[in-house]
Amino acid sequence: MFAALGEIISSILGAFGGPLFLVLGVGVFILALSLVNIDPGPVLSVMVALTPIWLPLGLAYVAYDRWMYFITNDFAAKNGRTTLRIKLPPEVFKSPEAMEAIMTNTHNPQNPDNLMQTYLEGKNPLTTSFELVSIGGEVRFYINVPTKKVKNAMESQLYAQYPGIEVIEEDMDYVDEVRWDPEKYDYMAFHVVKKEKDDVMPIKTYIDFGMDRLPKEEQKVEPMAAMLERLGKMQPHERVWIQFLCTPHIKKNFKNGSPFKEQPTWEKAAKAKINEMLKRDTRESTDPDTYERAPTLTMGERDTISAIERNVSKYAYEVGVRWMYITTKGRFDGDFISGLLRSFSSYDMIGRNGMSVGWRTDYNYKFFSDPSGKKIEKYKKGELAYYKSRYYYPRDHKGGADNPKIMSVEELATMFHIPGSSIVTPGLSRITSARKEAPSNLPTGLPSQIN
């Protein structure tokens, strides 16, 4: 209830913030004119005379953001959400490329067909959440999806790529087991992002691990091994929830709800990065020595450019990674948290990119930033609510350190896929026998009718 009240108050402040700043700006403008001995009367007369022009435009600009926020969330709510639990088959011989295929085939940008769908119905790309959970050392895989648009496609793709898998629609979402109760639980949340600001620089993917060559099971180097092992060693009173909130990455323009600023997809940024690495001069030149002066690339630089080109050639998502640590009050284990964070270093590649914490529910200097602890408690409560609603809200408003990052399906599939049989973590349960379909030549009819 309080979270909803906070959203309402924020909306009201957001709606009236623009006009208030406008009035303040006019006041400062009049004061400045007075200081230089200029009569503000004629200027104000012109402004008042032009009110029928600038006032509607100003109010429309202020109201636009609130309106789009309302209708896009209404569109998402009408689609509903379903939590699918994935029970692992006894044997998996496929590489993470199978999960990459799933993420590719369920990449649904929800492109509007017309302006009415954009600005009246709020049609926009919906978020799918790939979730890795440990409850007291029991490791589980979940996918939370929009019910109408993605659920059926996700289930069919999972069965197509992993024939022995079992997908169960949860009657009760696992997040409902924990409520906000600071007297009972200790909470901590983190936002994990790419280290480098250039999204086009890829992390270490399963191709770099050599899994695309399908080595023998005992020769595989599993990217998720370190994380799964840490999750499997949790104590009965501990929980860790990790979610990869993925929204299809698309070009933003007037047609799909970005009327004031057009934003291209990341192919343009990738081209600029490659030009920078090659020290190319994009201006036209007639100098015959241009190519002779071109820099010689090292093998590492060539591999990096090749990885960038491969990365941006695939479907991409705008990704927010959040994970929460929840434990019984008074039994908070900071050493476990640092170990789990280190497991993200499996995806680091020097000279390219990696994963690190961009924001956390804590301060470096609590005695100065939050002496009462109320801000931290507010953040923790908000992160729990946002996790449950599968909503990513960046907290670093000034630096943008935890803004959602663009990631290809190759990168995502590296961090979330069905692990092979080489992973023997005790807490990672598997189906005891593979799911088999009934033979197509079974006899039908009543026993008396069968000769």
C-alpha positions as a Markdown table, in Angstrom:
| # | Residue | x | y | z |
|---|---|---|---|---|
| 1 | Met | 0.0 | 0.0 | 0.0 |
| 2 | Phe | 2.8 | 2.4 | 1.0 |
| 3 | Ala | 4.7 | 1.6 | -2.2 |
| 4 | Ala | 1.6 | 2.4 | -4.3 |
| 5 | Leu | 1.2 | 5.7 | -2.3 |
| 6 | Gly | 4.8 | 6.5 | -3.0 |
| 7 | Glu | 4.3 | 6.0 | -6.8 |
| 8 | Ile | 1.2 | 8.3 | -6.7 |
| 9 | Ile | 3.1 | 11.0 | -4.9 |
| 10 | Ser | 6.0 | 10.7 | -7.3 |
| 11 | Ser | 3.6 | 11.0 | -10.2 |
| 12 | Ile | 2.0 | 14.1 | -8.8 |
| 13 | Leu | 5.4 | 15.7 | -8.2 |
| 14 | Gly | 6.5 | 14.7 | -11.7 |
| 15 | Ala | 3.4 | 16.3 | -13.2 |
| 16 | Phe | 3.7 | 19.6 | -11.3 |
| 17 | Gly | 7.4 | 19.8 | -11.3 |
| 18 | Gly | 7.6 | 21.2 | -14.8 |
| 19 | Pro | 5.2 | 24.2 | -14.2 |
| 20 | Leu | 6.8 | 25.0 | -10.8 |
| 21 | Phe | 10.3 | 25.2 | -12.5 |
| 22 | Leu | 8.7 | 27.3 | -15.2 |
| 23 | Val | 7.4 | 29.8 | -12.7 |
| 24 | Leu | 10.7 | 29.8 | -10.9 |
| 25 | Gly | 12.5 | 30.4 | -14.2 |
| 26 | Val | 10.3 | 33.4 | -15.1 |
| 27 | Gly | 11.0 | 34.9 | -11.6 |
| 28 | Val | 14.7 | 34.5 | -12.1 |
| 29 | Phe | 14.4 | 36.0 | -15.6 |
| 30 | Ile | 12.5 | 39.1 | -14.2 |
| 31 | Leu | 15.0 | 39.5 | -11.5 |
| 32 | Ala | 17.9 | 39.4 | -14.0 |
| 33 | Leu | 16.2 | 42.1 | -16.1 |
| 34 | Ser | 15.7 | 44.3 | -13.1 |
| 35 | Leu | 19.4 | 44.0 | -12.1 |
| 36 | Val | 20.5 | 45.4 | -15.5 |
| 37 | Asn | 17.8 | 48.2 | -15.4 |
| 38 | Ile | 15.6 | 46.7 | -18.2 |
| 39 | Asp | 11.9 | 47.1 | -17.8 |
| 40 | Pro | 10.4 | 43.5 | -17.7 |
| 41 | Gly | 6.9 | 44.8 | -18.6 |
| 42 | Pro | 7.2 | 44.6 | -22.4 |
| 43 | Val | 8.9 | 41.2 | -22.3 |
| 44 | Leu | 6.2 | 39.8 | -20.0 |
| 45 | Ser | 3.5 | 41.3 | -22.3 |
| 46 | Val | 4.9 | 39.4 | -25.3 |
| 47 | Met | 5.1 | 36.2 | -23.2 |
| 48 | Val | 1.5 | 36.6 | -22.1 |
| 49 | Ala | 0.4 | 37.4 | -25.7 |
| 50 | Leu | 2.1 | 34.2 | -26.9 |
| 51 | Thr | 0.6 | 32.1 | -24.1 |
| 52 | Pro | -1.9 | 30.2 | -26.4 |
| 53 | Ile | 1.2 | 28.9 | -28.3 |
| 54 | Trp | 3.8 | 28.0 | -25.7 |
| 55 | Leu | 1.6 | 27.0 | -22.8 |
| 56 | Pro | -0.2 | 24.1 | -24.5 |
| 57 | Leu | 3.2 | 22.9 | -25.9 |
| 58 | Gly | 4.8 | 23.1 | -22.5 |
| 59 | Leu | 1.9 | 21.3 | -20.7 |
| 60 | Ala | 1.9 | 18.6 | -23.4 |
| 61 | Tyr | 5.6 | 18.0 | -23.0 |
| 62 | Val | 5.1 | 17.7 | -19.2 |
| 63 | Ala | 2.1 | 15.4 | -19.5 |
| 64 | Tyr | 3.6 | 13.2 | -22.2 |
| 65 | Asp | 5.9 | 11.3 | -20.0 |
| 66 | Arg | 3.2 | 10.5 | -17.4 |
| 67 | Trp | 0.8 | 9.5 | -20.1 |
| 68 | Met | 3.2 | 7.1 | -21.7 |
| 69 | Tyr | 4.2 | 5.6 | -18.4 |
| 70 | Phe | 0.5 | 4.9 | -17.6 |
| 71 | Ile | -0.5 | 3.4 | -20.9 |
| 72 | Thr | 2.7 | 1.2 | -21.4 |
| 73 | Asn | 2.2 | -0.2 | -17.9 |
| 74 | Asp | -1.4 | -0.8 | -18.6 |
| 75 | Phe | -0.5 | -2.7 | -21.7 |
| 76 | Ala | 1.9 | -4.8 | -19.8 |
| 77 | Ala | -0.6 | -5.5 | -17.0 |
| 78 | Lys | -3.2 | -6.6 | -19.5 |
| 79 | Asn | -0.8 | -9.1 | -20.9 |
| 80 | Gly | -0.3 | -10.7 | -17.5 |
| 81 | Arg | 2.7 | -12.6 | -16.2 |
| 82 | Thr | 3.4 | -16.3 | -15.7 |
| 83 | Thr | 6.3 | -17.9 | -13.8 |
| 84 | Leu | 7.6 | -21.0 | -15.5 |
| 85 | Arg | 9.8 | -23.4 | -13.5 |
| 86 | Ile | 12.3 | -25.4 | -15.5 |
| 87 | Lys | 13.2 | -28.9 | -14.2 |
| 88 | Leu | 16.5 | -30.0 | -15.7 |
| 89 | Pro | 16.7 | -33.2 | -17.8 |
| 90 | Pro | 19.2 | -35.9 | -16.5 |
| 91 | Glu | 21.5 | -35.3 | -19.5 |
| 92 | Val | 22.2 | -32.2 | -21.6 |
| 93 | Phe | 24.7 | -32.5 | -24.4 |
| 94 | Lys | 23.9 | -29.2 | -26.1 |
| 95 | Ser | 25.9 | -26.0 | -25.8 |
| 96 | Pro | 24.4 | -22.7 | -24.7 |
| 97 | Glu | 23.6 | -22.1 | -28.3 |
| 98 | Ala | 20.4 | -23.9 | -27.7 |
| 99 | Met | 19.4 | -21.2 | -25.2 |
| 100 | Glu | 20.5 | -18.6 | -27.6 |
| 101 | Ala | 18.1 | -20.0 | -30.1 |
| 102 | Ile | 15.3 | -19.8 | -27.6 |
| 103 | Met | 16.1 | -16.2 | -26.8 |
| 104 | Thr | 16.2 | -15.4 | -30.5 |
| 105 | Asn | 12.9 | -17.0 | -31.3 |
| 106 | Thr | 11.1 | -15.4 | -28.4 |
| 107 | His | 12.5 | -11.9 | -29.2 |
| 108 | Asn | 9.2 | -10.1 | -29.7 |
| 109 | Pro | 9.6 | -6.3 | -30.1 |
| 110 | Gln | 5.9 | -5.7 | -30.2 |
| 111 | Asn | 6.3 | -3.2 | -32.9 |
| 112 | Pro | 3.1 | -1.1 | -33.2 |
| 113 | Asp | 1.3 | -1.1 | -36.5 |
| 114 | Asn | 0.1 | 2.5 | -36.2 |
| 115 | Leu | 0.3 | 5.6 | -34.0 |
| 116 | Met | -3.0 | 4.6 | -32.3 |
| 117 | Gln | -1.4 | 1.5 | -30.9 |
| 118 | Thr | 1.6 | 3.5 | -29.7 |
| 119 | Tyr | 0.0 | 6.5 | -28.1 |
| 120 | Leu | -3.4 | 5.2 | -27.1 |
| 121 | Glu | -2.9 | 1.5 | -26.4 |
| 122 | Gly | 0.7 | 1.7 | -25.2 |
| 123 | Lys | 2.0 | -1.2 | -27.3 |
| 124 | Asn | 5.7 | -1.6 | -26.5 |
| 125 | Pro | 8.3 | -4.3 | -26.0 |
| 126 | Leu | 7.6 | -6.4 | -22.9 |
| 127 | Thr | 10.1 | -7.7 | -20.4 |
| 128 | Thr | 11.1 | -11.4 | -20.0 |
| 129 | Ser | 12.9 | -12.3 | -16.8 |
| 130 | Phe | 15.3 | -15.2 | -16.7 |
| 131 | Glu | 15.9 | -16.2 | -13.1 |
| 132 | Leu | 18.4 | -18.3 | -11.2 |
| 133 | Val | 17.3 | -19.0 | -7.6 |
| 134 | Ser | 18.8 | -20.7 | -4.6 |
| 135 | Ile | 16.5 | -21.4 | -1.6 |
| 136 | Gly | 18.6 | -22.9 | 1.2 |
| 137 | Gly | 21.0 | -24.5 | -1.3 |
| 138 | Glu | 18.3 | -25.9 | -3.6 |
| 139 | Val | 19.1 | -24.3 | -7.1 |
| 140 | Arg | 16.2 | -23.6 | -9.4 |
| 141 | Phe | 15.7 | -22.2 | -12.9 |
| 142 | Tyr | 12.7 | -20.0 | -13.6 |
| 143 | Ile | 11.6 | -17.8 | -16.5 |
| 144 | Asn | 8.9 | -15.2 | -15.9 |
| 145 | Val | 7.2 | -14.2 | -19.1 |
| 146 | Pro | 4.3 | -12.1 | -20.4 |
| 147 | Thr | 1.4 | -14.5 | -20.5 |
| 148 | Lys | -0.4 | -13.6 | -23.7 |
| 149 | Lys | 2.5 | -12.7 | -25.9 |
| 150 | Val | 5.4 | -14.9 | -24.9 |
| 151 | Lys | 4.3 | -17.8 | -22.6 |
| 152 | Asn | 3.3 | -20.3 | -25.3 |
| 153 | Ala | 6.2 | -19.5 | -27.6 |
| 154 | Met | 8.7 | -19.9 | -24.6 |
| 155 | Glu | 7.3 | -23.3 | -23.6 |
| 156 | Ser | 7.4 | -24.6 | -27.2 |
| 157 | Gln | 10.9 | -23.4 | -27.7 |
| 158 | Leu | 12.1 | -24.9 | -24.5 |
| 159 | Tyr | 10.7 | -28.3 | -25.4 |
| 160 | Ala | 12.1 | -28.0 | -28.9 |
| 161 | Gln | 15.6 | -27.3 | -27.9 |
| 162 | Tyr | 15.7 | -29.5 | -24.7 |
| 163 | Pro | 13.5 | -32.6 | -25.4 |
| 164 | Gly | 14.0 | -34.0 | -21.9 |
| 165 | Ile | 13.1 | -30.9 | -20.1 |
| 166 | Glu | 10.0 | -30.4 | -17.9 |
| 167 | Val | 8.3 | -26.9 | -17.8 |
| 168 | Ile | 5.8 | -26.3 | -14.9 |
| 169 | Glu | 3.6 | -23.3 | -14.6 |
| 170 | Glu | 3.8 | -22.3 | -10.9 |
| 171 | Asp | 0.5 | -21.8 | -9.1 |
| 172 | Met | 2.2 | -19.5 | -6.6 |
| 173 | Asp | 5.2 | -17.4 | -7.5 |
| 174 | Tyr | 8.3 | -18.3 | -5.4 |
| 175 | Val | 8.8 | -14.6 | -4.6 |
| 176 | Asp | 5.5 | -14.6 | -2.6 |
| 177 | Glu | 7.1 | -16.7 | 0.1 |
| 178 | Val | 9.0 | -13.7 | 1.3 |
| 179 | Arg | 7.3 | -10.5 | 2.5 |
| 180 | Trp | 8.8 | -7.2 | 3.6 |
| 181 | Asp | 9.5 | -7.8 | 7.3 |
| 182 | Pro | 12.8 | -6.1 | 8.5 |
| 183 | Glu | 12.1 | -7.6 | 11.9 |
| 184 | Lys | 12.3 | -11.1 | 10.5 |
| 185 | Tyr | 14.7 | -10.8 | 7.5 |
| 186 | Asp | 17.9 | -9.1 | 6.4 |
| 187 | Tyr | 17.9 | -8.0 | 2.8 |
| 188 | Met | 20.5 | -6.7 | 0.3 |
| 189 | Ala | 20.2 | -6.0 | -3.4 |
| 190 | Phe | 22.7 | -5.4 | -6.2 |
| 191 | His | 22.5 | -4.2 | -9.8 |
| 192 | Val | 25.1 | -6.0 | -11.9 |
| 193 | Val | 26.2 | -4.3 | -15.2 |
| 194 | Lys | 28.8 | -4.4 | -17.9 |
| 195 | Lys | 32.1 | -2.9 | -16.6 |
| 196 | Glu | 32.8 | -0.9 | -19.8 |
| 197 | Lys | 30.4 | 1.9 | -20.8 |
| 198 | Asp | 30.6 | 0.7 | -24.5 |
| 199 | Asp | 27.8 | -1.9 | -24.6 |
| 200 | Val | 29.1 | -3.2 | -27.9 |
| 201 | Met | 32.2 | -4.5 | -26.2 |
| 202 | Pro | 31.2 | -8.2 | -25.4 |
| 203 | Ile | 31.8 | -10.2 | -22.3 |
| 204 | Lys | 33.4 | -13.6 | -22.4 |
| 205 | Thr | 30.8 | -15.9 | -24.1 |
| 206 | Tyr | 30.4 | -19.6 | -24.5 |
| 207 | Ile | 32.2 | -19.3 | -27.9 |
| 208 | Asp | 35.3 | -18.0 | -26.1 |
| 209 | Phe | 34.9 | -21.0 | -23.7 |
| 210 | Gly | 35.0 | -23.3 | -26.7 |
| 211 | Met | 31.5 | -24.7 | -26.1 |
| 212 | Asp | 30.4 | -24.0 | -29.6 |
| 213 | Arg | 32.7 | -26.9 | -30.7 |
| 214 | Leu | 30.7 | -29.4 | -28.6 |
| 215 | Pro | 33.6 | -31.0 | -26.7 |
| 216 | Lys | 33.1 | -34.1 | -24.7 |
| 217 | Glu | 31.2 | -33.7 | -21.4 |
| 218 | Glu | 34.3 | -34.2 | -19.3 |
| 219 | Gln | 36.2 | -31.6 | -21.3 |
| 220 | Lys | 33.6 | -28.8 | -21.1 |
| 221 | Val | 34.4 | -25.6 | -19.2 |
| 222 | Glu | 31.0 | -24.5 | -18.0 |
| 223 | Pro | 30.6 | -20.7 | -17.7 |
| 224 | Met | 28.0 | -21.0 | -14.9 |
| 225 | Ala | 29.9 | -23.6 | -12.9 |
| 226 | Ala | 31.3 | -21.2 | -10.3 |
| 227 | Met | 27.9 | -19.5 | -9.7 |
| 228 | Leu | 26.0 | -22.7 | -9.4 |
| 229 | Glu | 28.5 | -24.1 | -7.0 |
| 230 | Arg | 28.2 | -21.1 | -4.7 |
| 231 | Leu | 24.4 | -21.2 | -4.9 |
| 232 | Gly | 24.4 | -24.9 | -4.0 |
| 233 | Lys | 26.4 | -24.2 | -0.8 |
| 234 | Met | 23.9 | -21.8 | 0.8 |
| 235 | Gln | 22.5 | -22.5 | 4.3 |
| 236 | Pro | 18.9 | -23.4 | 5.0 |
| 237 | His | 18.1 | -19.9 | 6.3 |
| 238 | Glu | 19.5 | -18.1 | 3.2 |
| 239 | Arg | 18.0 | -17.2 | -0.2 |
| 240 | Val | 19.5 | -15.7 | -3.3 |
| 241 | Trp | 17.4 | -14.5 | -6.2 |
| 242 | Ile | 19.0 | -13.5 | -9.5 |
| 243 | Gln | 17.1 | -12.1 | -12.4 |
| 244 | Phe | 18.1 | -11.0 | -15.9 |
| 245 | Leu | 15.3 | -8.6 | -17.0 |
| 246 | Cys | 15.4 | -8.5 | -20.8 |
| 247 | Thr | 13.5 | -6.1 | -23.0 |
| 248 | Pro | 13.9 | -6.4 | -26.8 |
| 249 | His | 16.4 | -3.8 | -28.1 |
| 250 | Ile | 14.8 | -1.8 | -30.9 |
| 251 | Lys | 15.2 | 1.5 | -32.8 |
| 252 | Lys | 13.4 | 4.3 | -31.0 |
| 253 | Asn | 11.5 | 6.8 | -33.1 |
| 254 | Phe | 8.2 | 8.7 | -33.4 |
| 255 | Lys | 6.3 | 5.6 | -34.5 |
| 256 | Asn | 7.1 | 3.5 | -31.4 |
| 257 | Gly | 6.8 | 6.2 | -28.8 |
| 258 | Ser | 10.0 | 8.4 | -28.9 |
| 259 | Pro | 8.8 | 11.6 | -30.6 |
| 260 | Phe | 11.4 | 14.0 | -29.3 |
| 261 | Lys | 14.6 | 12.0 | -29.9 |
| 262 | Glu | 15.4 | 9.2 | -32.3 |
| 263 | Gln | 17.8 | 6.6 | -31.1 |
| 264 | Pro | 19.3 | 4.0 | -33.4 |
| 265 | Thr | 20.1 | 0.4 | -32.5 |
| 266 | Trp | 23.6 | -0.5 | -31.4 |
| 267 | Glu | 25.0 | -1.3 | -34.8 |
| 268 | Lys | 25.9 | 2.4 | -35.3 |
| 269 | Ala | 27.8 | 2.5 | -32.0 |
| 270 | Ala | 29.6 | -0.7 | -33.0 |
| 271 | Lys | 30.7 | 0.7 | -36.3 |
| 272 | Ala | 32.0 | 3.8 | -34.5 |
| 273 | Lys | 33.9 | 1.7 | -32.0 |
| 274 | Ile | 35.5 | -0.4 | -34.7 |
| 275 | Asn | 36.5 | 2.8 | -36.6 |
| 276 | Glu | 38.0 | 4.1 | -33.4 |
| 277 | Met | 40.0 | 0.9 | -32.8 |
| 278 | Leu | 41.2 | 0.9 | -36.4 |
| 279 | Lys | 42.0 | 4.6 | -36.2 |
| 280 | Arg | 40.0 | 5.2 | -39.3 |
| 281 | Asp | 39.4 | 8.7 | -40.7 |
| 282 | Thr | 35.8 | 8.6 | -41.9 |
| 283 | Arg | 36.3 | 11.7 | -43.9 |
| 284 | Glu | 36.9 | 11.3 | -47.7 |
| 285 | Ser | 40.6 | 11.5 | -48.6 |
| 286 | Thr | 42.5 | 11.4 | -51.9 |
| 287 | Asp | 45.9 | 10.9 | -50.3 |
| 288 | Pro | 47.5 | 7.8 | -51.8 |
| 289 | Asp | 49.4 | 7.1 | -48.6 |
| 290 | Thr | 46.2 | 6.8 | -46.5 |
| 291 | Tyr | 46.3 | 3.0 | -46.5 |
| 292 | Glu | 50.0 | 2.9 | -45.9 |
| 293 | Arg | 49.6 | 4.8 | -42.7 |
| 294 | Ala | 46.9 | 2.5 | -41.4 |
| 295 | Pro | 47.8 | 1.0 | -38.1 |
| 296 | Thr | 48.8 | -2.7 | -37.8 |
| 297 | Leu | 46.4 | -4.6 | -35.5 |
| 298 | Thr | 47.5 | -7.2 | -33.0 |
| 299 | Met | 45.9 | -10.6 | -32.9 |
| 300 | Gly | 44.0 | -9.6 | -29.8 |
| 301 | Glu | 42.6 | -6.5 | -31.4 |
| 302 | Arg | 41.5 | -8.5 | -34.5 |
| 303 | Asp | 39.7 | -11.0 | -32.2 |
| 304 | Thr | 38.0 | -8.2 | -30.4 |
| 305 | Ile | 36.8 | -6.6 | -33.6 |
| 306 | Ser | 35.6 | -10.0 | -34.8 |
| 307 | Ala | 33.7 | -10.5 | -31.5 |
| 308 | Ile | 32.1 | -7.1 | -31.7 |
| 309 | Glu | 30.9 | -7.7 | -35.3 |
| 310 | Arg | 29.6 | -11.2 | -34.3 |
| 311 | Asn | 27.9 | -9.7 | -31.2 |
| 312 | Val | 25.9 | -7.0 | -32.9 |
| 313 | Ser | 24.9 | -9.3 | -35.8 |
| 314 | Lys | 22.6 | -11.1 | -33.4 |
| 315 | Tyr | 19.3 | -10.1 | -31.7 |
| 316 | Ala | 19.8 | -8.0 | -28.6 |
| 317 | Tyr | 18.0 | -7.1 | -25.4 |
| 318 | Glu | 18.2 | -4.1 | -23.0 |
| 319 | Val | 19.2 | -5.9 | -19.8 |
| 320 | Gly | 19.0 | -5.1 | -16.1 |
| 321 | Val | 20.6 | -7.7 | -13.8 |
| 322 | Arg | 19.4 | -7.6 | -10.2 |
| 323 | Trp | 20.1 | -10.1 | -7.5 |
| 324 | Met | 18.9 | -10.2 | -3.9 |
| 325 | Tyr | 20.3 | -11.8 | -0.8 |
| 326 | Ile | 17.7 | -12.6 | 1.9 |
| 327 | Thr | 18.5 | -14.3 | 5.2 |
| 328 | Thr | 17.0 | -14.7 | 8.6 |
| 329 | Lys | 17.5 | -11.6 | 10.8 |
| 330 | Gly | 20.9 | -11.5 | 12.5 |
| 331 | Arg | 22.5 | -14.2 | 10.2 |
| 332 | Phe | 23.8 | -12.0 | 7.4 |
| 333 | Asp | 26.9 | -13.5 | 5.8 |
| 334 | Gly | 29.0 | -10.8 | 4.0 |
| 335 | Asp | 31.7 | -13.4 | 3.1 |
| 336 | Phe | 29.1 | -15.4 | 1.1 |
| 337 | Ile | 28.1 | -12.3 | -0.9 |
| 338 | Ser | 31.6 | -11.4 | -1.9 |
| 339 | Gly | 32.2 | -15.0 | -3.1 |
| 340 | Leu | 29.0 | -14.9 | -5.1 |
| 341 | Leu | 29.9 | -11.6 | -6.7 |
| 342 | Arg | 33.3 | -13.1 | -7.7 |
| 343 | Ser | 31.5 | -15.8 | -9.6 |
| 344 | Phe | 30.5 | -13.1 | -12.2 |
| 345 | Ser | 34.2 | -12.7 | -13.0 |
| 346 | Ser | 33.8 | -15.9 | -15.1 |
| 347 | Tyr | 32.5 | -13.6 | -17.8 |
| 348 | Asp | 35.4 | -11.1 | -17.6 |
| 349 | Met | 37.7 | -10.8 | -20.6 |
| 350 | Ile | 40.6 | -8.3 | -20.3 |
| 351 | Gly | 40.5 | -5.9 | -23.2 |
| 352 | Arg | 36.9 | -6.5 | -23.8 |
| 353 | Asn | 34.3 | -6.4 | -21.1 |
| 354 | Gly | 33.1 | -8.0 | -17.9 |
| 355 | Met | 30.4 | -7.9 | -15.2 |
| 356 | Ser | 30.5 | -5.9 | -12.0 |
| 357 | Val | 28.3 | -4.3 | -9.4 |
| 358 | Gly | 26.9 | -0.9 | -10.6 |
| 359 | Trp | 24.8 | -0.1 | -7.5 |
| 360 | Arg | 23.9 | -1.7 | -4.2 |
| 361 | Thr | 21.6 | -1.1 | -1.2 |
| 362 | Asp | 24.4 | 0.4 | 0.8 |
| 363 | Tyr | 26.7 | 3.4 | 1.1 |
| 364 | Asn | 30.5 | 3.6 | 1.4 |
| 365 | Tyr | 30.2 | 6.2 | 4.2 |
| 366 | Lys | 26.9 | 5.5 | 6.0 |
| 367 | Phe | 27.6 | 7.9 | 8.8 |
| 368 | Phe | 27.6 | 10.7 | 6.3 |
| 369 | Ser | 25.2 | 9.6 | 3.5 |
| 370 | Asp | 22.6 | 7.9 | 5.7 |
| 371 | Pro | 23.2 | 8.2 | 9.4 |
| 372 | Ser | 19.6 | 7.1 | 10.3 |
| 373 | Gly | 19.6 | 4.1 | 7.9 |
| 374 | Lys | 16.2 | 5.2 | 6.6 |
| 375 | Lys | 17.4 | 5.6 | 3.0 |
| 376 | Ile | 18.9 | 2.1 | 2.9 |
| 377 | Glu | 15.8 | 0.6 | 4.3 |
| 378 | Lys | 13.7 | 2.4 | 1.7 |
| 379 | Tyr | 15.9 | 1.1 | -1.1 |
| 380 | Lys | 15.7 | -2.5 | 0.2 |
| 381 | Lys | 12.0 | -2.3 | 0.4 |
| 382 | Gly | 11.7 | -0.9 | -3.1 |
| 383 | Glu | 14.1 | -3.4 | -4.6 |
| 384 | Leu | 12.1 | -6.3 | -3.1 |
| 385 | Ala | 8.9 | -4.8 | -4.6 |
| 386 | Tyr | 10.6 | -4.2 | -8.0 |
| 387 | Tyr | 12.0 | -7.7 | -8.1 |
| 388 | Lys | 8.5 | -9.2 | -7.5 |
| 389 | Ser | 7.0 | -7.1 | -10.2 |
| 390 | Arg | 9.9 | -7.8 | -12.6 |
| 391 | Tyr | 10.6 | -4.1 | -13.1 |
| 392 | Tyr | 14.1 | -2.6 | -13.3 |
| 393 | Tyr | 14.6 | 0.9 | -12.0 |
| 394 | Pro | 18.1 | 2.3 | -12.2 |
| 395 | Arg | 19.1 | 4.0 | -9.0 |
| 396 | Asp | 22.2 | 6.0 | -10.0 |
| 397 | His | 20.5 | 9.0 | -11.5 |
| 398 | Lys | 23.6 | 11.2 | -11.7 |
| 399 | Gly | 26.2 | 8.9 | -13.1 |
| 400 | Gly | 24.0 | 6.3 | -14.8 |
| 401 | Ala | 26.3 | 3.5 | -13.6 |
| 402 | Asp | 23.5 | 1.0 | -13.3 |
| 403 | Asn | 21.5 | 1.9 | -16.4 |
| 404 | Pro | 20.3 | -1.1 | -18.4 |
| 405 | Lys | 22.9 | -2.4 | -20.8 |
| 406 | Ile | 22.5 | -3.8 | -24.3 |
| 407 | Met | 23.5 | -7.5 | -24.6 |
| 408 | Ser | 23.2 | -9.9 | -27.4 |
| 409 | Val | 21.5 | -13.3 | -27.1 |
| 410 | Glu | 25.0 | -14.9 | -27.2 |
| 411 | Glu | 26.0 | -13.0 | -24.0 |
| 412 | Leu | 22.7 | -13.7 | -22.3 |
| 413 | Ala | 22.8 | -17.4 | -23.1 |
| 414 | Thr | 26.3 | -17.6 | -21.6 |
| 415 | Met | 25.0 | -16.4 | -18.3 |
| 416 | Phe | 21.7 | -18.3 | -18.3 |
| 417 | His | 21.3 | -21.7 | -19.9 |
| 418 | Ile | 20.6 | -25.3 | -19.0 |
| 419 | Pro | 23.9 | -26.6 | -17.7 |
| 420 | Gly | 25.3 | -29.9 | -19.0 |
| 421 | Ser | 25.8 | -33.1 | -17.1 |
| 422 | Ser | 29.3 | -32.0 | -16.1 |
| 423 | Ile | 27.8 | -29.9 | -13.4 |
| 424 | Val | 27.3 | -32.1 | -10.3 |
| 425 | Thr | 26.4 | -29.5 | -7.7 |
| 426 | Pro | 24.4 | -31.4 | -5.1 |
| 427 | Gly | 21.7 | -28.7 | -4.8 |
| 428 | Leu | 21.0 | -28.8 | -8.6 |
| 429 | Ser | 18.3 | -31.4 | -8.9 |
| 430 | Arg | 17.4 | -33.1 | -12.2 |
| 431 | Ile | 14.5 | -35.1 | -13.5 |
| 432 | Thr | 15.3 | -38.8 | -12.7 |
| 433 | Ser | 14.3 | -40.0 | -16.1 |
| 434 | Ala | 13.9 | -38.3 | -19.5 |
| 435 | Arg | 10.4 | -37.3 | -20.7 |
| 436 | Lys | 9.4 | -39.6 | -23.5 |
| 437 | Glu | 6.4 | -39.4 | -25.9 |
| 438 | Ala | 4.1 | -42.4 | -26.4 |
| 439 | Pro | 5.0 | -44.5 | -29.5 |
| 440 | Ser | 3.0 | -43.5 | -32.5 |
| 441 | Asn | 2.1 | -47.1 | -33.4 |
| 442 | Leu | 0.2 | -48.0 | -30.1 |
| 443 | Pro | -3.1 | -49.8 | -30.7 |
| 444 | Thr | -6.3 | -47.8 | -30.1 |
| 445 | Gly | -9.8 | -48.7 | -29.2 |
| 446 | Leu | -11.4 | -51.1 | -26.7 |
| 447 | Pro | -9.6 | -54.4 | -25.9 |
| 448 | Ser | -12.5 | -56.4 | -27.5 |
| 449 | Gln | -11.9 | -54.6 | -30.7 |
| 450 | Ile | -8.2 | -55.5 | -31.0 |
| 451 | Asn | -7.5 | -58.8 | -32.8 |
